[in-house]
């Protein structure tokens, strides 16, 4: 069996205009106080790949356009809808008012392991990803409907936030698509 690498022209990707009109996954990603422009750009790119509804950029999280963000977003910062909200608690409360179920991605008491999370079709979801060092703020966790935890079996206590976003978005995509 041959496994020839496909050329970009063979991938049949949709245009930015088609992306804007396309049906989106009922998922919002909330980035709370993410300091790395590369991490933010990477989350934009992953969100584009899985047609995430919107990214909320909160606190110190930078907003597009930015050359350093563009290095990893590669234009996804122009396709994926985003909004800036000063405070992540306010963002979570707004999402609740709009009917979203909101989970913080954090190691916490009574967290749900990612593989045990069961989503319901017809509902809309949001996931909060926190600062690279401090994680999701306790106050944000307190306003969330629960916490999702990615099981880890090595010696480290955490994953890079953009890697975490990729794992969580992919898992939720599989359930919601």
GISUL-V901987 format. One record per residue. N is the residue number from 1. RES is the residue in one small letter. D_FIRST is the distance of its C-alpha to the first C-alpha in Angstrom with 1 decimal. Layout:
# GISUL-V901987
n->N res->RES d_first->D_FIRST
n->N res->RES d_first->D_FIRST
This chain:
# GISUL-V901987
n->1 res->x d_first->0.0
n->2 res->x d_first->3.8
n->3 res->x d_first->6.6
n->4 res->x d_first->9.6
n->5 res->x d_first->12.8
n->6 res->x d_first->14.8
n->7 res->x d_first->18.3
n->8 res->x d_first->21.3
n->9 res->x d_first->22.1
n->10 res->x d_first->18.9
n->11 res->x d_first->19.7
n->12 res->x d_first->22.6
n->13 res->x d_first->25.0
n->14 res->x d_first->28.5
n->15 res->x d_first->31.5
n->16 res->x d_first->34.2
n->17 res->x d_first->36.5
n->18 res->x d_first->34.0
n->19 res->x d_first->33.4
n->20 res->x d_first->37.2
n->21 res->x d_first->37.4
n->22 res->x d_first->34.4
n->23 res->x d_first->35.0
n->24 res->x d_first->34.9
n->25 res->x d_first->34.1
n->26 res->x d_first->37.6
n->27 res->x d_first->37.5
n->28 res->x d_first->39.7
n->29 res->x d_first->39.2
n->30 res->x d_first->42.5
n->31 res->x d_first->42.6
n->32 res->x d_first->45.8
n->33 res->x d_first->47.2
n->34 res->x d_first->43.9
n->35 res->x d_first->45.1
n->36 res->x d_first->41.9
n->37 res->x d_first->41.0
n->38 res->x d_first->37.5
n->39 res->x d_first->37.2
n->40 res->x d_first->38.6
n->41 res->x d_first->36.2
n->42 res->x d_first->33.2
n->43 res->x d_first->34.4
n->44 res->x d_first->34.9
n->45 res->x d_first->31.3
n->46 res->x d_first->29.9
n->47 res->x d_first->32.4
n->48 res->x d_first->31.2
n->49 res->x d_first->27.6
n->50 res->x d_first->28.8
n->51 res->x d_first->31.7
n->52 res->x d_first->34.5
n->53 res->x d_first->37.8
n->54 res->x d_first->39.9
n->55 res->x d_first->40.5
n->56 res->x d_first->44.0
n->57 res->x d_first->45.0
n->58 res->x d_first->48.0
n->59 res->x d_first->50.6
n->60 res->x d_first->49.7
n->61 res->x d_first->46.2
n->62 res->x d_first->46.0
n->63 res->x d_first->45.3
n->64 res->x d_first->43.5
n->65 res->x d_first->43.7
n->66 res->x d_first->43.5
n->67 res->x d_first->41.8
n->68 res->x d_first->40.7
n->69 res->x d_first->39.2
n->70 res->x d_first->37.4
n->71 res->x d_first->35.5
n->72 res->x d_first->33.4
n->73 res->x d_first->33.9
n->74 res->x d_first->32.7
n->75 res->x d_first->34.7
n->76 res->x d_first->34.0
n->77 res->x d_first->37.7
n->78 res->x d_first->38.5
n->79 res->x d_first->36.2
n->80 res->x d_first->36.9
n->81 res->x d_first->40.4
n->82 res->x d_first->42.6
n->83 res->x d_first->46.2
n->84 res->x d_first->48.4
n->85 res->x d_first->50.6
n->86 res->x d_first->53.0
n->87 res->x d_first->52.9
n->88 res->x d_first->49.9
n->89 res->x d_first->52.4
n->90 res->x d_first->53.4
n->91 res->x d_first->49.8
n->92 res->x d_first->49.2
n->93 res->x d_first->52.4
n->94 res->x d_first->51.6
n->95 res->x d_first->48.1
n->96 res->x d_first->50.0
n->97 res->x d_first->52.4
n->98 res->x d_first->49.5
n->99 res->x d_first->48.2
n->100 res->x d_first->45.4
n->101 res->x d_first->44.7
n->102 res->x d_first->44.5
n->103 res->x d_first->43.0
n->104 res->x d_first->43.5
n->105 res->x d_first->40.6
n->106 res->x d_first->42.7
n->107 res->x d_first->43.4
n->108 res->x d_first->46.5
n->109 res->x d_first->48.5
n->110 res->x d_first->47.1
n->111 res->x d_first->43.9
n->112 res->x d_first->41.0
n->113 res->x d_first->37.9
n->114 res->x d_first->35.1
n->115 res->x d_first->33.1
n->116 res->x d_first->36.4
n->117 res->x d_first->37.1
n->118 res->x d_first->37.1
n->119 res->x d_first->37.5
n->120 res->x d_first->39.0
n->121 res->x d_first->37.7
n->122 res->x d_first->40.4
n->123 res->x d_first->41.6
n->124 res->x d_first->41.2
n->125 res->x d_first->40.5
n->126 res->x d_first->41.2
n->127 res->x d_first->40.2
n->128 res->x d_first->42.4
n->129 res->x d_first->41.1
n->130 res->x d_first->43.9
n->131 res->x d_first->44.9
n->132 res->x d_first->42.9
n->133 res->x d_first->45.8
n->134 res->x d_first->47.8
n->135 res->x d_first->45.3
n->136 res->x d_first->46.4
n->137 res->x d_first->50.2
n->138 res->x d_first->52.0
n->139 res->x d_first->53.8
n->140 res->x d_first->50.5
n->141 res->x d_first->49.3
n->142 res->x d_first->52.7
n->143 res->x d_first->52.1
n->144 res->x d_first->48.5
n->145 res->x d_first->47.7
n->146 res->x d_first->45.9
n->147 res->x d_first->43.7
n->148 res->x d_first->40.0
n->149 res->x d_first->38.9
n->150 res->x d_first->35.5
n->151 res->x d_first->35.5
n->152 res->x d_first->35.3
n->153 res->x d_first->35.1
n->154 res->x d_first->35.8
n->155 res->x d_first->39.1
n->156 res->x d_first->39.2
n->157 res->x d_first->41.0
n->158 res->x d_first->39.1
n->159 res->x d_first->36.0
n->160 res->x d_first->36.1
n->161 res->x d_first->37.2
n->162 res->x d_first->34.3
n->163 res->x d_first->31.8
n->164 res->x d_first->33.9
n->165 res->x d_first->33.8
n->166 res->x d_first->30.0
n->167 res->x d_first->29.8
n->168 res->x d_first->32.6
n->169 res->x d_first->31.5
n->170 res->x d_first->28.0
n->171 res->x d_first->29.5
n->172 res->x d_first->32.1
n->173 res->x d_first->29.7
n->174 res->x d_first->27.7
n->175 res->x d_first->31.1
n->176 res->x d_first->32.6
n->177 res->x d_first->30.0
